[in-house]
Amino acid sequence: MARAHARVRRWGSSLGIVVPSEIAKELRLKAGDEVVLEIDQAGIEEAFGSLRDWTVDPQKLKDELRRGW
């Protein structure tokens, strides 16, 4: 079983979680696969430390995701 920290992000009117590429490769995931999530809500300091106010350029994120998949 793979384990990773992820941040829930707004995805249109929904919420989404990005699966890190190393986890996707390890589990051989592909678009359309169904997965089961076990969710443990971590405290913001525990999971992200000093990156608490970090923001991501949505276009850059999409570009990175396309390159990884």
ChimeraX attribute file (.defattr): number of C-alpha atoms within 10 A of each C-alpha:
attribute: neighborCount
match mode: 1-to-1
recipient: residues
	/A:1	5
	/A:2	8
	/A:3	7
	/A:4	8
	/A:5	13
	/A:6	14
	/A:7	12
	/A:8	9
	/A:9	11
	/A:10	10
	/A:11	10
	/A:12	7
	/A:13	6
	/A:14	7
	/A:15	9
	/A:16	13
	/A:17	12
	/A:18	13
	/A:19	15
	/A:20	13
	/A:21	15
	/A:22	12
	/A:23	14
	/A:24	16
	/A:25	13
	/A:26	10
	/A:27	11
	/A:28	10
	/A:29	15
	/A:30	10
	/A:31	7
	/A:32	6
	/A:33	7
	/A:34	8
	/A:35	7
	/A:36	5
	/A:37	6
	/A:38	7
	/A:39	6
	/A:40	7
	/A:41	8
	/A:42	11
	/A:43	9
	/A:44	12
	/A:45	10
	/A:46	8
	/A:47	14
	/A:48	15
	/A:49	10
	/A:50	10
	/A:51	10
	/A:52	10
	/A:53	7
	/A:54	7
	/A:55	7
	/A:56	7
	/A:57	7
	/A:58	10
	/A:59	9
	/A:60	10
	/A:61	12
	/A:62	11
	/A:63	10
	/A:64	11
	/A:65	14
	/A:66	9
	/A:67	9
	/A:68	12
	/A:69	11
